């Protein structure tokens, strides 16, 4: 049975002391209370999500509600008053999902409340929930924003490192056995790097925009973490570009080696064909069952034909070497 409330989790975050989990009934009152910070994470697929957001229209502009609920998003950051609409992307760590099918995290961040949504479960949200129940370092909206973005980007690192390791292994395999390199796997590697970069690159500008904003609820520590996230994203983008280029170089090298070997094999076949085609013609001509075949009744005719074939072979080989075709 579907719950009437789309609230998955919500916390009251005091300026000092430990955060406390809120009930669904208490969440709305805390959102309206400017004396405390409230974080609410909503169920994106809940049938009553729009109703819940509409009921909180005094907090959210219609533009923000539509942006939070849209099905397809790109990373973006929109300032509105003293708040920010922030949409980020993180690796899909859910079971039976590909990490490059990155999950969006939609955030409305203001001084007194943070509202988050995600179409699929996302590890950064679980990490924040755990941190709020155990730690006391999250005190403000800026802390929530920087914690989520930092965790989101840190979770990406193992997957990008894995792509780098795969292209390293492919380059090492070039010197061992070119035939063992799977060109389809190289294509998948480049595709994954391109998809990751597509969503990671725009998030650098988001971190820069937040860092350079005049929002008062972003502390100096928050801005430092945003700059760290920007530098981390820059490194990710550079690594992904390198992975894509190196994978293409490996693929081109494999194609070149295989083409060279194919051409060499075709060359050998051509040489054999050039040598034996005249012999096949001669033996075919002498093998026709008609009158007038020279030396048909001669006792040494077979030996003479064999010597003639050998002589013709030597002449052909000499000619090919003389023309530098062999």
Secondary structure, 3 states (H helix, E strand, C coil): CCCCCCEEEEEEECCCCCCEECCHHHHHHHHHCCCCEEEEEEECCCCCHHHHHHHCCCCCCHHHHHHHHCCCCCCEEEEECCEEEEEEEECCCCCCCCCCCCEEEEEEECCCEEEEEECCCCHHHHHHHHHHHHCCCCCCHHHHHHHHHHHHHHHHHHHHHHHHHHHHHHHHHHCCCHHHCCHHHHHHHHHHHHHHHHHHHHHHHHHHHHHHCCCCCCCHHHHHHHHHHHHHHHHHHHHHHHHHHHHHHHHHHHHHHHHHHHHHHHHHHHHHHHHHHHHHHHHHHHCCCCCCCCCCCCCCHHHHHHHHHHHHHHHHHHHHHHCCCC
